[in-house]
Amino acid sequence: MEKLILSVPEIAKLLNLSTATVYLMVRNNEIPYKKLRGKIVFHRETIDKWLATPTA
């Protein structure tokens, strides 16, 4: 069963990026995320849809 909520290290591994790059993307609102009790988390389904969306 896939995890529904991913942490910064998990999303970095999934996207083959460094955690620093993920934090930069969060800071620039380039990736969909939520804050849960002050912690940055990612909803797996939202990330999958985000990845499937073509960019200009």
C-alpha angles and dihedrals in degrees: 000000000000120000113250096205121048130195126223093264091047094050090045090055092045092052094037091239134126119259088242090059091049091051089049090051090050092049090051093044091240095134130043112251143151133213114234113187089335094311122116111236136170128219108227096217092049091050091049090053091045091053092048093052112098117233126220 
